[in-house]
Structures are given as structure tokens and as C-alpha cells.
Amino acid sequence: MDYLSKFEELKSKELSLDLTRGKPSSDQLDLSNGLMSFSENDFLYDGVDIRNYGEIKGLDSCRELGAEILGCSKEYVWAGGNSSLSLMSQFMSFLFVEGIGEGPWNSKKRVSVLCPVPGYDRHFNLCEKFGINMIPVSLTGTGPDLEEVKRLIDSDESIRGMWCVPKYSNPTGEIYSHQTIDGLLEIFSKTKNKTLIFWDNAYAVHDLYDDSSFDDIFAMAKTKGCEDVVVQFGSSSKITFAGSGIAFIAMSLNNQNKFLPFYSSLMIGPDKLNQARHVRFFNQVDLKDHMKRHAAIIKPKFDLVINKLESQKFGKWTRPKGGYFLLFEADKGLAKKIINLASELGLKLTPAGATHPYGLDEEDKFIRIAPTACSLDELDTAMDVFLCCIGLAYEQAQ
Ligand SMILES: Cc1ncc(COP(=O)(O)O)c(C=O)c1O
């Protein structure tokens, strides 16, 4: 059947499908229902009454859990509320008001941040809200292009930071190689703490395969004497409950001492009942086994998307070994067209351009696919719709 006839046939089905959301499916959330079984009647935890204010850095044992997730040592890690994005915004606020290194960002005429692309739209939104100038940097498949990063940092005084999603990057799914991390640290170590690496390790343990060891950036930074340039983030959002997990921020003791007074003025302490619940849960359930159970649900969805894409001849796509996203790269000028056609058939896709700062994918090529939230059956239909729209867009472009 030709693409147009298939398109008309699918249209008559009045479908309602959604591949926009990087959310766990409800069967993934069910894996952590054990969290609800703790009757919190033992309120003394780590010697602390967890009902009360205090423990601004989080419960000790929860910081340990954070260290296990982020793959670094516990002294660096604080356990906060339910969202790492909130911690990122709190840390940004701190940089504007007080700052590390060269004084507060609000005393500068212009503050710029390097944004590897394709990247995560919420990082870009956050920068936009803060009035930060965003400079795109290309990703290579093993992390950012180091020559580009070096050239920009050497030539632009206003650059104060860089976003990195180092493992299963959103949305390319790529993993930063050891050489790339080493090279980044080498470049940033020369900036005298003026320029920071925002290491958003959101997918640190979200592996689909076993061979998944990853570098501890603090250990690497320590050997270069530049621990202070790294601020790491992560959370249990896609490990336990996306809306009721624990978020983590990790940094050098120097930076902790600077950030602590500011952070303490924002709140009196995190939700320690939830932190204790998480620690108790992971005392009973091995984190690695838990993530394998997630993988058992997610991997068939990634496989389905890749198999479907491989059954046709247009565009390119990534084959991530973990995380939550795949990326489809169409020929120049076709992403919006494909997304609009899909919308006509009732399939929602992440808006074109969302993968780039200011929503500007100059070449109009990239489409992020988030396969986890829907069921396998829905995903199967959604991919048929997607392939039909790809085919039709390419045909009409000829
Ligand atoms: C790279 C990245 N960072 C952060 C988040 C959000 O994390 P949290 O739920 O901890 O705010 C996401 C969610 O999709 C993400 O992809």
C-alpha cells in the first residue's frame, strides 16, 4: 500500500497516541510499590527524628544511596526533595546571587552556558528563564566535541558553565567516553573555577544491558585537582516513583561550604520520611536487580522501535543501551513535516526544535522518541503511524 493510502486508512482510525513523555509506565512504577508498605512508626532514623526539621544535607543513609546511584563517594552527595531539576534551579539561583569563583553571575553583563545538542529541553528552558545565553556544541556519539568546547571557552569570556548528560544522554542516548570526560576536565581545570560542568547524571543506573560501568567524575577530577568545577545531579525519579522520588546534588566540600548558607535559606530540611522509606526499600531490594526489572520492561520497547525503524529506508536513528529516549534524524527540513503529519493521525511527538536551545533546530532534522510510557501494543501502532508519516514526508519532498 502506498504511503498516502496508508495515511488515509490510519486517519480513519481516530487514534490517540503519545510518544512525547519520558515517563515510567505504570508497570514500572509498580516495581516500587514496596515503598508504600513501610509503616513509619519507627521515627528515629540515623539517630534523627525524621518527622522534624533539620538534616539539610539529607539523611546520612540516603546520601549513601545517592552515592550508589551516582557512582561517587558519599561525602560529595546531598539528598534533597523529589526533583533534581529543582536542585539545578536552586544551584543556578545561588550562582546568580552569590557565585563560585569569580563572583555572582548577576554582576556580569552576559552569562553564557554551553549546551551540547541535541539536548534536554528543560535545561534549555531553565537557562532561558534565567536569561542565560545558550551556545550549542555538537555531540559526537561519545560526548561533546572537545575542540569546539575548547575553542569556545578560550574565545568567549562570558561562558560560565556547560550542561552534560553523560550517560544515555537525553535524547541521543550516547555515553561520554573516558577520553571525552578526561578532555572536558582538562579544559575546565584551566578556567580557575570560573566555568562549571553541570553533570546531570539522570540515567546513571538506567542500563538495558549488563556491561555498563561508568567513570566517577569526581575521582577523575581529583587527580587533576579540579573537583570544584563539577556539580553533579541525579534522582530516583525513574528508579522508584517519578513524582515522589529523591533528588541528589553532589559537589566538592569547598563548593558545599559555599552553597550551604544559601541552600539553608531556602528551606529547613528535606522530606526525611520519604528518604527513610527509600533507604528501607533499598535495604531489602538490591538496586541493580531493581534496575534489571525496569530494563526487562523497557528493553522490548526500545527493541520494537529499532526493529520498526530498521524495516524502512529513511533517516538515521540512535541505538541507545539505556536511558529513556531514542533520536530519529530525518533529512534536512523534514522533522516538522513528519511531526505535523503524525499529529494529523493522532500521534503526539515532541515538538520539532525542542532538542535545541531556543527551540531552534536550524536544520529541522531531529525528532525525539520516548517509548517508555505507553504499552507495547500502543507503541507498535504509534511506530506504524510514525513510519507512515516518515515515508509520506520523504515522498512529498521529492
Ligand atoms: C537529563 C534529565 N535530567 C533531569 C530530568 C528530571 O529529573 P527529576 O525528575 O529528578 O527532576 C530528566 C527527566 O526526563 C532528564 O531527562
The ligand as an ORCA input file, in Angstrom:
! r2SCAN-3c Opt
* xyz 0 1
  C      18.523     14.618     31.631
  C      17.420     14.776     32.622
  N      17.632     15.444     33.756
  C      16.665     15.613     34.683
  C      15.399     15.106     34.475
  C      14.357     15.327     35.504
  O      14.759     14.801     36.702
  P      13.925     14.973     38.060
  O      12.703     14.145     37.962
  O      14.855     14.484     39.106
  O      13.610     16.449     38.222
  C      15.131     14.395     33.300
  C      13.783     13.873     33.048
  O      13.430     13.488     31.970
  C      16.166     14.231     32.350
  O      15.968     13.565     31.203
*
